Amino acid sequence: MTNNRTSNNPLAGVIGLLVMLVIFYLLFKVVSGIVSLLYSAGWILLIIALVLNYTVVFDYVKWLGKVIKTDTLRGVAYSALSIIGYPFVSVWLFLKAFLKYRINRNSKQREKAKEKEFTAYEEIEEEDDFLELPDLDAPKKKVENRYDDLFE
């Protein structure tokens, strides 16, 4: 007796295909919503990046200029892609500026902590020989065990 698990229902493949299409449609809507949100917030993120650390944005523009001078075609392509995909570039520049801002702020806090005076402490006088330890150079006693006698 063999188990035949194939379905003779012609709608089984169509239902699976419809579920897959609905999932892809929902994913497309989510991604397009995120992209449209980035297009509307791209300029704001770029301005915030300028406020946090303006050198990040200026370094990016200088890099584009250097690429245009060295390899004109590639530089123009990078510039065009930067203009077309400005929301993604602005998010990247914002994240880079934010990380540099946080690193600079944390390093300044560490420097301030190092500049502070040492904590006042009180030195405690210790008694002589408050901890008695056994002498390490003393010969050790041989422990007798009957296990070694089994091999003689």
ABEGO torsion letter per residue (X at the ends): XBBBABBABAAAAAAAAAAAAAAAAAAAAAAAAAAAAAAAAAAAAAAAAAAABAAAAAAAAAAAAAAAAABAAAAAAAAAAAAAAAAAAAAAAAAAAAAAAAAAAAAAAAAAAAABBBBBBBBBBBBBGABBBBBAABBBBBBBBAAAAAAX
